[in-house]
Each structure stands twice: as C-alpha cells, then as structure tokens.
Amino acid sequence: MAFSAASSSLRHILDEYASQVSTTVEGLLAETRGRTQRELTEQLNGAARRMRQSADTEELAATLVDAASAFSPGAAFFRMEERTARGERIRGVAEEQSDRFAGLRVSLDAAPALAGAFESKDPVTAIAMAGEVSKELLEIAAGSADGKVLIVPLLVRGAVRGLLYCWGAADAAAVELLCEVAAAVWTGAEPITVVAPAPQIVQIAGAEKKAERPSWESLPAAEQQLHLRAQRAARVLAAEIRLQDAAAVQTGRTRRNLYGVLKERIDAARSQFREAYFTKCPTMVDYLHLEMVRTLAGEDTEGMGAEYPGPLA
C-alpha cells in the first residue's frame, strides 16, 4: 500500500510538473511569436523610412534591393527600358556575378517570366530555368534549391518602371509590400516636370463640390505640380497603412469593413491629406480615397465598409 501511495503521489507531482512545463513552453512560444512580429514590423518600417529618404531613383532601387534581401536569399532590381530589363543592383551573389549583373540586358522576348510580370503588372512566381528567365540571368542568379523565383513589378502611375527579382524562400508578402512603398516614393524621387505623363483628373462619385473638372492641359503649372505631389502623398499614406497594419488590413478585407477595423488610421490619413492638399486647390481630387480603395480594398469600394464616409467633399 505504501508503494502504491508513493507511486500515486509521484505521478501527481510529475503531472503537475508537466503542466507547468507545458504552460512555460506555451508562454515562451507566444513571447517568441510576439517578438518576431515586432522585429518584422520594425524591419519593414525601417526599410520604408530609408526609401522615403532616397535622393533619386537609383538610391531608391538600391535601398529596395537591400531591404528585399532581408526577406529572401537573393534579390536583384531591373530597370525597364521599353521591353528590355537592365540590371542595376543585386544582392546575394559573389562580386564577380554582381559585376556581370550591372552590365546585363535581358530582352523580355527571351524571358517569358519577366515578360509576364511586366505585361500583367502583377507578381509572378516562376521556375528558375533558361526558358523562363533567360540563360544570362540564370548564370548569374541561379535561384534556389526548389527552383522558384519571385518577380514583382514596380508599378508607377500605371507603368512598370522596374522588376524586383527574388530567389530562394522569399517572403512574398513582405517583398510585395516593399515594392508598393518603393512605387509610392518613386514619383517624388525622380524629377517631376509638367511634360511628365499627366494624372487623370477623375470625377469621384459624390463630390458635387468639384463636379466640373478642367482638363489636365488647362491647369496652371503650379496646380499640376500640386496634383502630382498629392498623388504621391496618397500612395505613400495608403502604402504605409498596408505596411504598418498588415494584419488589420487583412482582417478588414476578410470582413469587408476596412474602415471599421482601421478607422483611427484612415481618419488620420484623411485629415492629413485634406489639410495638405484638398483644401488648397479647387480642382483637387481625393487621390487618397482612390489609393485606399486600390491598395487596401483591392479595387472593391464596398470592401471599405458601410460606415466609410467616402471621398472628401
């Protein structure tokens, strides 16, 4: 009986110990997940700050590649020259390969995967093989053991200005967010002149106050510049919300109530855009509304939620 009692007591002690260990492990895992999430957010925010501080598009492209290389074993940036991709910056390869990449020119006709990203204006995942990415590129950046590469277009004012090429176990979501921020900054990083492609002066439903909109060509130069700055600011504001509140954006999309989930952030951005641009120009368009619908809601206006106040008026 004494042995049985001791055995029972020992089992009880072991059960309690196992429970304590399990609780401790779960706590450590939760802490690790939280720390990882904070580190990821800080890493993305730091990259966004560096990109906003870029003096020109070359520095911006270099910063983008450096940031992307933290989320994939290797990354490279191509600047587009019509249907030719020109190698500009690469990370994750030896110095000799880096020098070769700087002089690389890849015709999209010889690289269907790059052509797919360029023509569709959407990210493309492809197999790293000569028939997909060209023999020359494959010799420099062979890709990963699983043979996959990720190609993300840098879309500026509706045109693909560059392609970000990543290989290995790339974090596609992080890389795409970085490209969105870079695209938002790109317009302000390059010299802007009134002969640059003009933004469309669009009619936004419900904006009765600004119902009659003149053509772009009829606007004074100073007003054109303000429109261009407003577009860039709207892209940056929307991209920052998606970057810094990625989890909340996903929740808002799932619930089709982005405004309800992100009300404080959206209201702050709207207030900033109104004060800086909307009230200072009689022809101003609520570019922020357009960018939030595009960037946050995926072109689904109803996804902003029933309580979303709509375009500024």
C-alpha positions as a Markdown table, in Angstrom:
| # | Residue | x | y | z |
|---|---|---|---|---|
| 1 | Met | 0.0 | 0.0 | 0.0 |
| 2 | Ala | 2.8 | 2.4 | 0.9 |
| 3 | Phe | 4.4 | 1.7 | -2.5 |
| 4 | Ser | 1.1 | 2.4 | -4.3 |
| 5 | Ala | 0.6 | 5.6 | -2.4 |
| 6 | Ala | 4.1 | 6.8 | -3.1 |
| 7 | Ser | 3.6 | 5.9 | -6.8 |
| 8 | Ser | 0.4 | 7.8 | -6.9 |
| 9 | Ser | 2.0 | 10.8 | -5.3 |
| 10 | Leu | 4.9 | 10.7 | -7.7 |
| 11 | Arg | 2.5 | 10.6 | -10.7 |
| 12 | His | 0.7 | 13.6 | -9.3 |
| 13 | Ile | 4.0 | 15.6 | -8.9 |
| 14 | Leu | 5.0 | 14.6 | -12.4 |
| 15 | Asp | 1.7 | 15.6 | -13.9 |
| 16 | Glu | 1.9 | 19.0 | -12.2 |
| 17 | Tyr | 5.4 | 19.4 | -13.4 |
| 18 | Ala | 4.5 | 18.5 | -16.9 |
| 19 | Ser | 1.6 | 21.0 | -16.8 |
| 20 | Gln | 3.9 | 23.7 | -15.6 |
| 21 | Val | 6.4 | 22.9 | -18.3 |
| 22 | Ser | 3.7 | 23.0 | -20.9 |
| 23 | Thr | 2.5 | 26.4 | -19.7 |
| 24 | Thr | 6.0 | 27.7 | -19.7 |
| 25 | Val | 6.7 | 26.5 | -23.2 |
| 26 | Glu | 3.5 | 28.0 | -24.5 |
| 27 | Gly | 4.4 | 31.3 | -22.9 |
| 28 | Leu | 7.8 | 31.2 | -24.4 |
| 29 | Leu | 6.4 | 30.4 | -27.9 |
| 30 | Ala | 3.9 | 33.2 | -27.6 |
| 31 | Glu | 6.6 | 35.6 | -26.5 |
| 32 | Thr | 8.8 | 34.5 | -29.4 |
| 33 | Arg | 6.0 | 35.0 | -31.9 |
| 34 | Gly | 5.3 | 38.4 | -30.5 |
| 35 | Arg | 9.0 | 39.3 | -30.6 |
| 36 | Thr | 9.3 | 38.0 | -34.2 |
| 37 | Gln | 6.2 | 40.1 | -35.2 |
| 38 | Arg | 7.7 | 43.2 | -33.6 |
| 39 | Glu | 11.0 | 42.6 | -35.3 |
| 40 | Leu | 9.4 | 42.1 | -38.7 |
| 41 | Thr | 7.3 | 45.3 | -38.3 |
| 42 | Glu | 10.4 | 47.3 | -37.2 |
| 43 | Gln | 12.4 | 45.9 | -40.1 |
| 44 | Leu | 9.7 | 46.8 | -42.7 |
| 45 | Asn | 9.2 | 50.3 | -41.1 |
| 46 | Gly | 12.9 | 50.9 | -41.2 |
| 47 | Ala | 13.1 | 50.0 | -44.9 |
| 48 | Ala | 10.2 | 52.3 | -45.6 |
| 49 | Arg | 11.9 | 55.2 | -43.9 |
| 50 | Arg | 15.1 | 54.6 | -45.8 |
| 51 | Met | 13.3 | 54.5 | -49.1 |
| 52 | Arg | 11.4 | 57.8 | -48.3 |
| 53 | Gln | 14.8 | 59.4 | -47.7 |
| 54 | Ser | 16.2 | 58.4 | -51.1 |
| 55 | Ala | 17.7 | 61.2 | -53.1 |
| 56 | Asp | 16.9 | 59.7 | -56.5 |
| 57 | Thr | 15.5 | 56.6 | -58.2 |
| 58 | Glu | 19.0 | 54.9 | -58.3 |
| 59 | Glu | 19.3 | 55.2 | -54.5 |
| 60 | Leu | 15.7 | 54.1 | -54.1 |
| 61 | Ala | 16.3 | 51.0 | -56.2 |
| 62 | Ala | 19.4 | 50.1 | -54.2 |
| 63 | Thr | 17.5 | 50.6 | -50.9 |
| 64 | Leu | 14.7 | 48.4 | -52.2 |
| 65 | Val | 17.1 | 45.6 | -53.1 |
| 66 | Asp | 18.9 | 45.8 | -49.8 |
| 67 | Ala | 15.6 | 45.7 | -47.9 |
| 68 | Ala | 14.3 | 42.8 | -50.0 |
| 69 | Ser | 17.4 | 40.7 | -49.5 |
| 70 | Ala | 16.4 | 40.5 | -45.8 |
| 71 | Phe | 13.3 | 38.6 | -46.9 |
| 72 | Ser | 14.9 | 36.3 | -49.5 |
| 73 | Pro | 18.3 | 34.7 | -50.0 |
| 74 | Gly | 18.9 | 36.9 | -53.0 |
| 75 | Ala | 17.3 | 39.9 | -54.8 |
| 76 | Ala | 18.0 | 41.9 | -57.9 |
| 77 | Phe | 16.5 | 45.0 | -59.5 |
| 78 | Phe | 16.0 | 45.6 | -63.2 |
| 79 | Arg | 15.1 | 49.0 | -64.6 |
| 80 | Met | 12.8 | 48.8 | -67.6 |
| 81 | Glu | 13.8 | 50.4 | -70.9 |
| 82 | Glu | 10.8 | 49.7 | -73.1 |
| 83 | Arg | 10.9 | 45.8 | -73.4 |
| 84 | Thr | 14.5 | 45.4 | -72.1 |
| 85 | Ala | 15.3 | 44.8 | -68.5 |
| 86 | Arg | 18.6 | 46.4 | -67.5 |
| 87 | Gly | 20.4 | 45.0 | -64.5 |
| 88 | Glu | 21.0 | 47.7 | -61.8 |
| 89 | Arg | 21.5 | 46.2 | -58.4 |
| 90 | Ile | 21.9 | 42.7 | -57.0 |
| 91 | Arg | 22.4 | 41.1 | -53.5 |
| 92 | Gly | 23.1 | 37.5 | -52.6 |
| 93 | Val | 25.8 | 36.7 | -55.2 |
| 94 | Ala | 29.6 | 36.8 | -55.4 |
| 95 | Glu | 31.3 | 40.0 | -56.5 |
| 96 | Glu | 32.1 | 38.6 | -60.0 |
| 97 | Gln | 28.4 | 37.9 | -60.6 |
| 98 | Ser | 27.4 | 41.3 | -59.2 |
| 99 | Asp | 29.7 | 43.0 | -61.8 |
| 100 | Arg | 28.2 | 40.9 | -64.6 |
| 101 | Phe | 24.7 | 41.8 | -63.5 |
| 102 | Ala | 25.5 | 45.5 | -63.7 |
| 103 | Gly | 26.0 | 45.2 | -67.4 |
| 104 | Leu | 23.2 | 42.7 | -68.1 |
| 105 | Arg | 20.5 | 43.4 | -70.6 |
| 106 | Val | 17.6 | 41.0 | -70.8 |
| 107 | Ser | 15.0 | 41.2 | -73.6 |
| 108 | Leu | 11.6 | 40.3 | -72.4 |
| 109 | Asp | 11.2 | 38.2 | -75.6 |
| 110 | Ala | 13.9 | 35.9 | -74.1 |
| 111 | Ala | 12.5 | 35.8 | -70.6 |
| 112 | Pro | 8.7 | 34.9 | -70.5 |
| 113 | Ala | 8.6 | 35.1 | -66.7 |
| 114 | Leu | 9.8 | 38.6 | -66.7 |
| 115 | Ala | 7.6 | 39.5 | -69.6 |
| 116 | Gly | 4.6 | 38.0 | -67.6 |
| 117 | Ala | 5.2 | 40.3 | -64.7 |
| 118 | Phe | 5.8 | 43.3 | -67.0 |
| 119 | Glu | 2.7 | 42.8 | -69.1 |
| 120 | Ser | 0.3 | 41.7 | -66.3 |
| 121 | Lys | 1.6 | 44.2 | -63.8 |
| 122 | Asp | 1.2 | 41.5 | -61.2 |
| 123 | Pro | 3.8 | 39.4 | -59.2 |
| 124 | Val | 4.8 | 36.2 | -61.0 |
| 125 | Thr | 6.3 | 33.1 | -59.5 |
| 126 | Ala | 8.3 | 31.0 | -62.0 |
| 127 | Ile | 10.7 | 28.2 | -62.3 |
| 128 | Ala | 14.3 | 29.2 | -62.5 |
| 129 | Met | 15.2 | 27.9 | -65.9 |
| 130 | Ala | 16.7 | 29.4 | -69.0 |
| 131 | Gly | 13.5 | 29.2 | -70.9 |
| 132 | Glu | 11.7 | 31.3 | -68.3 |
| 133 | Val | 14.2 | 33.9 | -67.1 |
| 134 | Ser | 16.9 | 33.8 | -69.8 |
| 135 | Lys | 20.2 | 31.9 | -69.9 |
| 136 | Glu | 22.3 | 35.0 | -69.0 |
| 137 | Leu | 20.3 | 35.8 | -65.8 |
| 138 | Leu | 20.3 | 32.1 | -64.8 |
| 139 | Glu | 24.1 | 32.0 | -64.9 |
| 140 | Ile | 24.3 | 35.0 | -62.5 |
| 141 | Ala | 21.4 | 34.2 | -60.2 |
| 142 | Ala | 20.6 | 30.5 | -60.4 |
| 143 | Gly | 17.8 | 30.6 | -57.9 |
| 144 | Ser | 17.0 | 28.3 | -55.0 |
| 145 | Ala | 17.1 | 24.6 | -54.5 |
| 146 | Asp | 13.4 | 24.4 | -55.2 |
| 147 | Gly | 14.0 | 26.2 | -58.5 |
| 148 | Lys | 11.5 | 29.0 | -57.9 |
| 149 | Val | 11.9 | 32.8 | -58.3 |
| 150 | Leu | 9.5 | 35.7 | -57.5 |
| 151 | Ile | 9.3 | 38.6 | -59.9 |
| 152 | Val | 7.4 | 41.7 | -58.6 |
| 153 | Pro | 6.8 | 44.7 | -60.9 |
| 154 | Leu | 7.4 | 48.3 | -59.6 |
| 155 | Leu | 4.2 | 50.0 | -60.8 |
| 156 | Val | 4.4 | 53.8 | -61.0 |
| 157 | Arg | 1.5 | 55.8 | -62.5 |
| 158 | Gly | 0.2 | 52.7 | -64.2 |
| 159 | Ala | 3.6 | 51.9 | -65.9 |
| 160 | Val | 6.1 | 49.3 | -64.9 |
| 161 | Arg | 9.4 | 51.1 | -64.2 |
| 162 | Gly | 11.3 | 48.2 | -62.8 |
| 163 | Leu | 11.2 | 44.5 | -61.8 |
| 164 | Leu | 12.3 | 43.1 | -58.5 |
| 165 | Tyr | 13.7 | 39.5 | -58.9 |
| 166 | Cys | 14.0 | 37.4 | -55.8 |
| 167 | Trp | 15.0 | 33.8 | -55.4 |
| 168 | Gly | 15.1 | 31.3 | -52.6 |
| 169 | Ala | 12.5 | 31.1 | -49.8 |
| 170 | Ala | 11.3 | 34.6 | -50.3 |
| 171 | Asp | 8.6 | 36.2 | -48.1 |
| 172 | Ala | 6.3 | 37.2 | -50.9 |
| 173 | Ala | 4.0 | 39.4 | -48.8 |
| 174 | Ala | 6.9 | 41.4 | -47.3 |
| 175 | Val | 8.6 | 41.8 | -50.7 |
| 176 | Glu | 5.4 | 43.0 | -52.4 |
| 177 | Leu | 4.8 | 45.5 | -49.6 |
| 178 | Leu | 8.3 | 46.9 | -50.0 |
| 179 | Cys | 7.7 | 47.3 | -53.7 |
| 180 | Glu | 4.4 | 49.1 | -53.1 |
| 181 | Val | 6.2 | 51.6 | -50.8 |
| 182 | Ala | 9.0 | 52.0 | -53.3 |
| 183 | Ala | 6.5 | 52.7 | -56.1 |
| 184 | Ala | 4.8 | 55.3 | -53.9 |
| 185 | Val | 8.1 | 57.1 | -53.3 |
| 186 | Trp | 9.4 | 56.7 | -56.9 |
| 187 | Thr | 7.4 | 59.6 | -58.3 |
| 188 | Gly | 8.8 | 62.0 | -55.8 |
| 189 | Ala | 12.3 | 60.6 | -56.1 |
| 190 | Glu | 12.6 | 61.4 | -59.8 |
| 191 | Pro | 12.5 | 64.9 | -61.3 |
| 192 | Ile | 8.9 | 66.0 | -62.0 |
| 193 | Thr | 8.1 | 68.3 | -64.9 |
| 194 | Val | 4.8 | 69.4 | -66.4 |
| 195 | Val | 5.6 | 67.3 | -69.5 |
| 196 | Ala | 5.6 | 64.1 | -67.5 |
| 197 | Pro | 2.7 | 61.7 | -68.0 |
| 198 | Ala | -0.3 | 63.6 | -66.7 |
| 199 | Pro | -2.5 | 62.0 | -64.0 |
| 200 | Gln | -6.1 | 61.6 | -64.9 |
| 201 | Ile | -8.3 | 64.3 | -63.4 |
| 202 | Val | -11.1 | 61.9 | -62.4 |
| 203 | Gln | -14.7 | 62.5 | -61.4 |
| 204 | Ile | -15.4 | 60.9 | -58.0 |
| 205 | Ala | -19.0 | 60.0 | -57.2 |
| 206 | Gly | -20.5 | 62.1 | -54.5 |
| 207 | Ala | -18.0 | 65.0 | -54.9 |
| 208 | Glu | -20.6 | 67.6 | -56.0 |
| 209 | Lys | -18.5 | 70.5 | -54.9 |
| 210 | Lys | -15.9 | 69.7 | -57.6 |
| 211 | Ala | -18.3 | 68.4 | -60.2 |
| 212 | Glu | -16.8 | 70.4 | -63.1 |
| 213 | Arg | -13.2 | 69.4 | -63.6 |
| 214 | Pro | -11.0 | 71.0 | -66.2 |
| 215 | Ser | -8.6 | 69.0 | -68.4 |
| 216 | Trp | -5.1 | 68.4 | -67.2 |
| 217 | Glu | -3.6 | 70.5 | -70.0 |
| 218 | Ser | -5.7 | 73.5 | -68.9 |
| 219 | Leu | -4.3 | 73.5 | -65.4 |
| 220 | Pro | -1.6 | 76.1 | -64.5 |
| 221 | Ala | 1.9 | 74.5 | -64.0 |
| 222 | Ala | 1.8 | 75.1 | -60.2 |
| 223 | Glu | -1.5 | 73.4 | -59.9 |
| 224 | Gln | -0.3 | 70.4 | -62.0 |
| 225 | Gln | 2.7 | 70.1 | -59.6 |
| 226 | Leu | 0.3 | 70.1 | -56.6 |
| 227 | His | -1.8 | 67.3 | -58.2 |
| 228 | Leu | 1.4 | 65.3 | -58.7 |
| 229 | Arg | 2.5 | 65.8 | -55.1 |
| 230 | Ala | -0.9 | 64.9 | -53.9 |
| 231 | Gln | -0.9 | 61.6 | -55.8 |
| 232 | Arg | 2.5 | 60.7 | -54.4 |
| 233 | Ala | 1.4 | 61.6 | -50.9 |
| 234 | Ala | -1.8 | 59.5 | -51.3 |
| 235 | Arg | 0.2 | 56.5 | -52.5 |
| 236 | Val | 2.6 | 56.8 | -49.5 |
| 237 | Leu | -0.2 | 57.2 | -47.0 |
| 238 | Ala | -2.1 | 54.1 | -48.3 |
| 239 | Ala | 1.1 | 52.1 | -48.6 |
| 240 | Glu | 2.2 | 52.9 | -45.0 |
| 241 | Ile | -1.2 | 51.8 | -43.7 |
| 242 | Arg | -0.9 | 48.5 | -45.5 |
| 243 | Leu | 2.7 | 48.1 | -44.4 |
| 244 | Gln | 2.4 | 49.0 | -40.8 |
| 245 | Asp | -1.0 | 47.4 | -40.2 |
| 246 | Ala | -0.8 | 44.4 | -42.5 |
| 247 | Ala | -2.7 | 42.1 | -40.1 |
| 248 | Ala | -5.5 | 44.6 | -39.6 |
| 249 | Val | -5.8 | 45.2 | -43.3 |
| 250 | Gln | -6.2 | 41.5 | -43.9 |
| 251 | Thr | -8.9 | 41.4 | -41.2 |
| 252 | Gly | -10.7 | 44.4 | -42.7 |
| 253 | Arg | -10.6 | 42.8 | -46.2 |
| 254 | Thr | -12.0 | 39.5 | -44.8 |
| 255 | Arg | -14.8 | 41.3 | -43.0 |
| 256 | Arg | -15.2 | 43.7 | -45.9 |
| 257 | Asn | -15.1 | 46.5 | -43.3 |
| 258 | Leu | -11.6 | 48.1 | -43.6 |
| 259 | Tyr | -12.9 | 51.4 | -42.2 |
| 260 | Gly | -14.4 | 49.8 | -39.2 |
| 261 | Val | -11.1 | 48.0 | -38.4 |
| 262 | Leu | -8.7 | 50.8 | -39.3 |
| 263 | Lys | -10.9 | 53.9 | -38.5 |
| 264 | Glu | -8.3 | 55.7 | -36.5 |
| 265 | Arg | -5.5 | 55.3 | -39.1 |
| 266 | Ile | -7.8 | 56.1 | -42.0 |
| 267 | Asp | -9.3 | 59.2 | -40.3 |
| 268 | Ala | -5.8 | 60.5 | -39.5 |
| 269 | Ala | -4.7 | 60.0 | -43.1 |
| 270 | Arg | -7.8 | 61.7 | -44.5 |
| 271 | Ser | -7.3 | 64.6 | -42.2 |
| 272 | Gln | -3.6 | 64.9 | -43.2 |
| 273 | Phe | -4.5 | 64.8 | -46.9 |
| 274 | Arg | -7.4 | 67.3 | -46.6 |
| 275 | Glu | -5.2 | 69.8 | -44.8 |
| 276 | Ala | -2.1 | 69.5 | -47.0 |
| 277 | Tyr | -3.8 | 69.2 | -50.4 |
| 278 | Phe | -7.6 | 69.0 | -50.7 |
| 279 | Thr | -8.4 | 72.4 | -49.2 |
| 280 | Lys | -5.6 | 74.2 | -51.1 |
| 281 | Cys | -6.7 | 73.5 | -54.6 |
| 282 | Pro | -10.2 | 73.9 | -56.2 |
| 283 | Thr | -9.6 | 71.2 | -58.8 |
| 284 | Met | -8.0 | 68.7 | -56.3 |
| 285 | Val | -9.2 | 65.1 | -56.5 |
| 286 | Asp | -9.4 | 62.9 | -53.4 |
| 287 | Tyr | -6.4 | 60.7 | -54.6 |
| 288 | Leu | -6.2 | 59.2 | -51.1 |
| 289 | His | -9.7 | 57.7 | -51.4 |
| 290 | Leu | -8.7 | 56.2 | -54.8 |
| 291 | Glu | -5.4 | 54.8 | -53.4 |
| 292 | Met | -7.1 | 53.3 | -50.3 |
| 293 | Val | -9.7 | 51.6 | -52.5 |
| 294 | Arg | -7.0 | 50.3 | -54.8 |
| 295 | Thr | -4.3 | 49.4 | -52.2 |
| 296 | Leu | -6.3 | 48.4 | -49.2 |
| 297 | Ala | -9.5 | 47.1 | -50.7 |
| 298 | Gly | -8.2 | 45.7 | -53.9 |
| 299 | Glu | -10.4 | 47.9 | -56.1 |
| 300 | Asp | -13.5 | 46.9 | -54.1 |
| 301 | Thr | -15.1 | 50.1 | -52.8 |
| 302 | Glu | -17.7 | 48.2 | -50.8 |
| 303 | Gly | -14.9 | 46.5 | -49.0 |
| 304 | Met | -14.2 | 49.8 | -47.2 |
| 305 | Gly | -17.3 | 49.1 | -45.2 |
| 306 | Ala | -20.8 | 50.7 | -44.8 |
| 307 | Glu | -19.5 | 53.4 | -42.4 |
| 308 | Tyr | -16.8 | 54.6 | -44.6 |
| 309 | Pro | -17.5 | 58.3 | -45.4 |
| 310 | Gly | -16.4 | 58.1 | -49.0 |
| 311 | Pro | -14.4 | 60.7 | -50.9 |
| 312 | Leu | -13.6 | 64.0 | -49.4 |
| 313 | Ala | -16.0 | 66.8 | -50.4 |
